[in-house]
């Protein structure tokens, strides 16, 4: 790890490309080098680097701060049992996204998707503005030459239109039976006890036995006709509502199974014991209209996504795709930081250094600071 030096700003067209600042061991890549081949079409290192750096900037600016960590620590974090780091995972996703964009571009004519003269002019104008707003040194860091910026914008535009076209034409008819959602009211008797000071602790076995008796008495009362809300208030628990079907797993799979087995509205489950406490539920509807209609929309959306995914998989299977790992590995997150800068930040910061910093400060092995 290295301690990053002074950052340099990359000013971009507002609303189209993010403004970013860069810092670290910047080095000039050969934008013409081939990082991957999709069918007969090459993905240049310049295109891959520009698209990757824009994505990296979003993560470093927003996700790292949300996670309460530095960008360098975030990229080094292991996300799988096999030791895969977050940087490796994101780069895998980015490479797949790039390949998908090229596949969609190659199949665009099948869906009558094309860039108009107006589209091309607008994209060219944005690329020109990007070049005009930034020094050569800064643009080198993110491969921000006009050709590569323009190519990425073309790919992203086609991807947006292809995504919509590829998802069209699915069967949008869904029956009530297929989407049926039930609803229930339920209470939860927790095995976690809280004292007057707000400290929480696990109940003893004796306390759990007592709680089980309370839950059984509660279930018996509600089955006998006592209002559930009144019984809950007396026992210090809260009535909650949920909609569900047999595939639901929340709030608890065992509770869902017990509630789903009820045959009539108004039926009440026996106490359902779980690792964390005890549930009791009352079936309030065998067909919740609002939830069922929402499920129908969800099913149609799932069909659209399945069709989209299937098309991409079909195109991948029919296309030879190769990745030049040596060139792809030249794009490194740890030694090249990217931070998005909003127009407000750009203005308030006064004079912004607009040249890429090729050096670093601090010793190797120290935590990097941004």
C-alpha positions in Angstrom: 0.0 0.0 0.0 1.2 3.6 -0.6 0.2 6.9 0.8 -1.4 8.9 -1.9 -0.1 12.2 -2.9 -1.9 15.3 -4.1 -5.0 14.7 -6.1 -5.7 16.0 -9.6 -9.2 16.9 -10.9 -10.9 15.5 -14.0 -13.6 17.9 -14.9 -16.3 16.4 -17.1 -19.5 17.4 -18.8 -22.1 17.9 -16.1 -24.9 15.4 -16.1 -23.2 13.1 -18.5 -19.8 12.1 -17.0 -18.8 12.3 -13.4 -16.1 14.8 -12.3 -13.3 12.9 -10.6 -10.0 13.6 -8.9 -7.1 11.1 -9.2 -4.2 10.4 -7.1 -1.5 7.8 -6.7 1.1 6.0 -8.9 -0.4 7.2 -12.1 1.1 5.8 -15.3 0.3 6.2 -18.9 -1.3 3.1 -20.5 -1.3 2.4 -24.2 -5.0 3.0 -25.1 -4.6 1.1 -28.3 -3.6 -2.2 -26.6 -6.2 -4.9 -26.7 -7.7 -5.9 -23.3 -10.3 -8.3 -24.7 -11.9 -9.6 -27.9 -15.6 -10.1 -28.4 -16.2 -12.0 -31.6 -14.3 -10.0 -34.3 -14.3 -6.8 -32.2 -11.5 -5.7 -29.9 -12.0 -3.9 -26.6 -9.2 -1.4 -26.3 -7.3 -0.8 -23.1 -8.3 2.9 -23.4 -12.0 2.1 -23.5 -11.7 -0.5 -20.7 -9.7 1.9 -18.5 -12.0 4.9 -19.0 -15.1 2.8 -18.2 -13.4 1.2 -15.2 -12.1 4.4 -13.7 -15.5 6.0 -13.8 -17.0 3.0 -12.0 -14.1 2.9 -9.5 -14.7 6.6 -8.8 -18.3 5.9 -7.8 -17.3 3.2 -5.4 -14.5 5.1 -3.8 -16.5 8.3 -3.4 -19.8 6.8 -2.1 -19.4 3.2 -0.9 -16.1 3.6 1.0 -17.5 6.5 3.1 -20.7 4.6 3.7 -18.7 1.6 4.9 -16.6 3.9 7.1 -13.3 2.8 5.6 -10.6 4.0 3.2 -10.8 3.1 -0.5 -7.6 1.0 -0.2 -9.0 -1.0 2.7 -12.2 -1.5 0.8 -10.5 -2.9 -2.3 -8.4 -5.3 -0.2 -11.4 -6.6 1.7 -12.1 -10.3 1.0 -15.6 -10.9 -0.2 -15.5 -14.7 -0.8 -14.2 -17.7 1.1 -11.7 -18.3 -1.6 -10.0 -15.0 -0.8 -11.4 -12.9 -3.7 -11.0 -9.2 -2.9 -13.5 -6.6 -3.6 -11.2 -5.1 -6.3 -11.0 -8.5 -8.1 -14.8 -9.0 -7.8 -15.6 -5.5 -9.2 -13.1 -5.9 -12.0 -14.7 -9.2 -13.0 -18.1 -7.5 -13.0 -16.8 -4.6 -15.1 -15.2 -6.9 -17.6 -18.4 -8.8 -18.0 -20.3 -5.5 -18.4 -17.9 -4.4 -21.1 -18.4 -7.7 -22.9 -22.1 -7.4 -22.6 -22.1 -3.9 -24.0 -20.2 -5.1 -27.1 -22.5 -8.1 -27.5 -25.5 -5.8 -27.4 -23.9 -3.4 -29.8 -23.2 -6.3 -32.2 -26.9 -7.4 -32.0 -28.4 -3.9 -32.0 -29.6 -4.1 -35.7 -31.7 -7.2 -34.7 -33.8 -4.8 -32.6 -33.6 -1.8 -34.9 -31.5 0.0 -32.4 -29.0 2.5 -33.8 -27.5 5.9 -33.0 -28.9 8.8 -34.9 -26.9 11.6 -36.4 -28.2 13.7 -33.5 -27.0 11.1 -31.0 -23.5 11.0 -32.6 -23.3 14.7 -32.6 -24.3 15.0 -28.9 -21.8 12.3 -27.9 -19.1 14.0 -29.9 -19.8 17.3 -28.2 -19.6 15.8 -24.8 -16.3 14.1 -25.6 -14.9 17.4 -27.0 -16.0 19.2 -23.8 -14.3 16.6 -21.7 -11.0 17.0 -23.6 -11.2 20.8 -23.4 -11.8 20.8 -19.7 -8.8 18.6 -18.7 -5.1 18.7 -19.1 -3.3 16.0 -21.0 -1.7 14.7 -17.8 -5.0 14.3 -16.1 -6.7 12.6 -19.1 -3.9 10.1 -19.4 -4.7 8.7 -16.0 -8.2 7.7 -17.1 -7.6 7.3 -20.8 -9.8 10.3 -21.4 -9.0 11.0 -25.0 -11.9 11.8 -27.3 -11.9 8.5 -29.1 -12.2 6.4 -25.9 -14.7 8.7 -24.2 -16.8 8.8 -27.3 -16.7 5.0 -27.6 -17.8 4.4 -24.0 -20.7 6.9 -24.4 -21.8 5.1 -27.6 -21.7 1.8 -25.9 -23.6 3.0 -22.8 -26.3 4.7 -25.0 -26.8 1.5 -27.1 -26.9 -0.6 -23.9 -29.7 1.5 -22.5 -31.8 1.2 -25.6 -31.0 -2.5 -26.1 -31.9 -3.3 -22.5 -35.4 -2.0 -23.0 -35.8 -3.7 -26.3 -34.5 -7.1 -25.1 -37.0 -7.1 -22.2 -40.0 -6.5 -24.4 -42.5 -9.1 -25.6 -42.9 -11.4 -22.5 -46.2 -12.8 -21.4 -47.7 -10.2 -19.1 -50.7 -12.3 -18.0 -50.5 -13.6 -14.5 -53.4 -15.3 -12.8 -54.5 -14.7 -9.2 -53.6 -18.3 -8.4 -50.0 -17.9 -9.6 -49.5 -14.7 -7.7 -51.7 -15.3 -4.7 -50.5 -13.6 -1.5 -52.0 -14.2 1.9 -51.8 -11.9 4.9 -51.4 -12.4 8.6 -51.1 -10.6 11.9 -48.4 -12.0 14.2 -46.6 -11.3 17.5 -43.1 -12.3 18.6 -42.1 -13.3 22.1 -38.3 -12.7 22.1 -35.8 -14.8 24.0 -33.8 -11.6 24.5 -34.6 -9.9 27.8 -34.0 -6.2 28.4 -33.5 -4.8 31.9 -34.5 -1.3 33.2 -31.1 0.1 32.1 -31.6 -1.1 28.5 -29.1 -3.9 28.7 -30.0 -7.0 26.7 -29.3 -10.6 27.6 -30.3 -14.1 26.6 -33.1 -15.6 28.7 -32.3 -18.6 30.9 -33.9 -21.9 30.2 -36.4 -21.3 33.0 -37.4 -17.9 31.6 -37.8 -19.4 28.2 -40.2 -22.1 29.6 -42.2 -19.3 31.3 -42.3 -17.4 28.0 -43.5 -20.5 26.2 -46.4 -20.8 28.6 -47.2 -17.1 28.0 -47.2 -17.6 24.3 -49.4 -20.6 24.6 -51.9 -18.7 26.7 -51.8 -15.9 24.2 -52.6 -18.3 21.3 -55.4 -19.9 23.3 -57.0 -16.5 24.1 -56.9 -15.3 20.4 -58.3 -18.7 19.3 -61.1 -18.2 21.8 -62.1 -14.9 20.3 -60.0 -12.3 22.3 -58.9 -9.4 20.2 -55.3 -10.0 19.2 -54.3 -6.3 19.8 -55.7 -6.4 23.3 -54.0 -9.7 24.2 -50.7 -8.4 22.8 -50.9 -5.2 24.8 -51.5 -7.2 27.9 -48.5 -9.3 27.3 -46.2 -6.4 26.2 -45.8 -7.5 22.6 -46.6 -5.8 19.4 -48.9 -7.0 16.6 -47.2 -6.9 13.2 -48.6 -7.6 9.8 -47.1 -9.5 6.8 -48.1 -10.7 3.4 -46.7 -14.0 2.2 -46.9 -17.1 0.1 -45.5 -20.6 0.5 -42.1 -19.5 -0.9 -41.7 -16.6 1.6 -39.0 -16.8 4.3 -39.6 -13.6 6.3 -40.1 -12.9 9.1 -39.4 -16.6 9.7 -39.7 -19.7 7.5 -41.2 -21.8 10.2 -43.8 -19.2 11.0 -44.7 -18.9 7.2 -45.1 -22.7 7.0 -47.4 -22.7 10.0 -49.5 -19.7 8.8 -49.7 -21.1 5.2 -51.2 -24.3 6.6 -54.1 -22.5 8.1 -57.3 -23.0 6.0 -59.6 -20.2 7.1 -59.3 -16.5 7.6 -59.3 -15.9 11.4 -57.5 -19.2 12.1 -54.6 -18.9 14.6 -51.3 -20.9 14.7 -50.0 -22.7 17.7 -46.9 -21.1 19.2 -44.0 -21.5 16.7 -40.7 -21.8 18.5 -37.5 -20.6 16.8 -33.9 -20.0 17.8 -34.7 -16.4 18.7 -38.1 -16.6 20.2 -41.7 -17.7 19.7 -44.3 -16.5 17.1 -48.0 -16.7 17.1 -49.9 -15.7 13.9 -53.5 -15.1 12.8 -54.5 -15.5 9.2 -56.3 -12.4 8.1 -56.7 -13.0 4.3 -56.4 -15.9 1.9 -55.9 -13.5 -0.9 -54.5 -10.0 -0.1 -55.5 -8.0 -3.2 -52.8 -5.3 -3.1 -50.0 -7.8 -2.3 -51.2 -10.1 -5.0 -51.3 -7.4 -7.6 -47.8 -6.3 -6.6 -46.7 -9.9 -6.9 -48.1 -10.0 -10.4 -45.9 -7.0 -11.4 -42.9 -8.7 -9.8 -43.5 -11.9 -11.8 -43.7 -10.0 -15.0 -40.6 -8.1 -14.2 -38.9 -11.4 -13.4 -39.9 -12.7 -16.8 -38.5 -9.6 -18.5 -35.2 -10.0 -16.6 -35.0 -13.8 -17.4 -35.5 -13.0 -21.1 -32.8 -10.4 -21.0 -30.4 -12.7 -19.2 -31.2 -15.6 -21.5 -30.4 -13.5 -24.6 -27.1 -12.4 -23.3 -26.2 -16.0 -22.3 -27.2 -17.2 -25.8 -25.0 -14.5 -27.4 -22.1 -15.3 -25.2 -22.4 -19.0 -26.0 -22.3 -18.2 -29.7 -19.4 -15.7 -29.5 -15.7 -16.3 -28.9 -14.6 -14.1 -26.1 -11.0 -13.8 -25.0 -9.4 -11.6 -22.3 -5.8 -10.4 -22.3 -5.2 -10.8 -18.6 -1.8 -9.1 -18.8 -3.2 -5.9 -20.2 -6.3 -6.1 -18.0 -4.1 -6.4 -14.9 -2.5 -3.0 -15.7 -5.7 -1.3 -14.4 -5.1 -1.3 -10.7 -7.3 0.3 -8.0 -4.9 0.2 -5.0 -2.2 2.4 -6.6 -4.5 4.7 -8.5 -7.3 6.4 -6.6 -10.3 7.9 -8.2 -12.8 10.3 -6.4 -15.8 11.9 -7.8 -16.0 15.7 -7.4 -19.3 17.4 -7.6 -19.6 20.8 -9.3 -20.2 22.4 -5.9 -17.0 20.9 -4.5 -15.1 21.9 -7.6 -16.2 25.6 -7.1 -15.7 25.7 -3.4 -12.2 24.2 -3.5 -10.9 27.2 -5.4 -8.0 26.5 -7.7 -7.9 22.8 -8.5 -4.7 21.1 -9.6 -5.7 19.7 -13.0 -2.6 17.6 -13.6 -2.2 13.9 -12.8 0.3 13.2 -10.0 2.7 10.5 -11.0 4.4 10.4 -7.7 3.5 9.3 -4.2 4.3 10.4 -0.7 5.0 8.3 2.4 6.6 4.9 2.6 5.4 1.7 0.9 3.5 -0.4 3.4 1.8 2.4 5.1 -2.0 2.9 4.9 -2.9 5.2 2.0 -4.7 8.5 2.9 -7.0 10.3 0.6 
